[in-house]
Amino acid sequence: MAEIQSYKHHVRWLPAFHFFALPVLLINVLNEGRHLYYAPSRSTAFAVVVAAALFTACLLARVQALTAQDRLIRLEMKLRLQGLLPADLMARFGDLDVKQLVGLRFASDAELPDLIRTVLKDNTSQRDIKKMIKQWVPDLVRV
């Protein structure tokens, strides 16, 4: 059964990443730092560097995936809004930042024009945009 998505329940947790890989790699950095403290040598120093590199690579992989997703959301929203917004409002698409577009993607087509007017007028944050949505459209296919 598909999960119900709403403002209160839309954050995507990846258990293997958030609760396994990332904590294990962080603990590894701390553990290698402990080894360096108690037995300083080039070998233990290099182990700290490698542990930090692995932790960084894991974080960067997630950041890069989310950045690619944000670019796709921007394109998706531009295409979606072309059919929904009047020309004068569509001309201001460039005034919306990526975070605002990420928040707006959960809004129904019917409420998007008025919501975008409000966002442009008040420079509304992503969190506040999500709270303003009346009819939540779930996005279950995301990174």
N, C-alpha and C positions, 0 to 999 in steps of 0.2 A: 504494500500500500504506500502510495506517495505521501511524503510528509507534508503537513500544512505549513505554509510559509507566511509569515507576517513580520511586522517590525520587531516584535518580541522574540521571534524565532526565525531569523534569516542568516545569522552568521554561520559560515561553513567551517567546521572543524574537521581537519584531516587527522584522525587519531594516530596513524602511523608517523606522520610528520610532527604534529604538535605535542604528542604525548609519548613518543618513542624516540625517533631519530634526533630531534633537537635536544631534548633533555640528556640523552646518552652522550651526544657529542659535547654538550656543555660540561657534563660531569667529567668527560675525558680531558677537556682542557684544564679543568680544576685539578684533576688527579695528576696530570703531567706537570702542572705548576707545583704541586706538592712534592713530586719527585725531584724537580729542579731545586726546590728549596732545601730539601734534606740531603740531596746528593748532587750538588752542582757539577756539571760537566758539559762538554760540547754535545754529547749524545742526548742528555736529558733536556738541554736547551733546544736542540733540534726537534725533539719529540713534542715540546710545547708549541713550536712553530708549526709543525705538521698538524697537531690537534687543532690549533687555531685556524689553520687553513681549511681543514675539513669542516669545522663549524661554520666558517665564513662561506664556503662553497654551498653548504646546505641552505643557509639563509639567502644567498644570492640566487640560487635556483628558484626559490619560492618568490622572491621579489621580481625576478625576470618573468616568471609565469604570470604573476599578477599585473605587471606592466603590460605584457602582451594582451592580457584579458581586458585591461582598461582601454587599450587602443581599439580593440574589437568592439567594445561597448560604445565607444565614441562613434565609430563608423555605423554600427547598428542603429544608434539613436539618431544619427544624421539622416539615415535612410528612412527610419520610422517617422521622424518628424516632418520630412518633406511632404508626406501625404496628409499630415494632420494640422500643420500650422499655416496661418495666413502668411503671405509673402513678407510683410513687414516684420513679423515675429521670427520667421525663418532667417531673415537677414541678420538677426542678432544671435544666431547659433554660436558664433565665435566668442560671444561674451560669456558663455557657459563654460566653466572649467570642468575638467574630467571628473572630479569628485562629485560635482553637482549632477552631471550626466549619469554617473553610477547610481546616485540616489533616485534620479528621475526614472530610471529604467523599470522600477517596480510599480510605477503608476499606470493606471488603465488609460487607454487612448482617449476616453471621454474627458478625463480630468487633466490631461497633460497641458493643453493650451493655457488654461487659467493658472495652473501650477507654475508653468514656465514664466508667465507674466509676473507672478509673485516673486519667484526666484530672482529674476532679472531686476526687479524693482528693489528688493530688499537684500540682495546678495546672500541668500539663504545658504546655510551649511548643509552638507550631506545628511547629517543626523537629523536636522530639523526638517529637511525635505521628506525623509522617510516617515517622520512622525505626522506630516501633513497629508499623507496619502490616505484616501478614504477606501478605495478599492484596490487592494494589493494584488499585483500580478506576479506570481512566483517565478523565480529564475532558478531552476533546479539543475541546469547544465552549465556549470561554471567551475573555475579552477579552485 
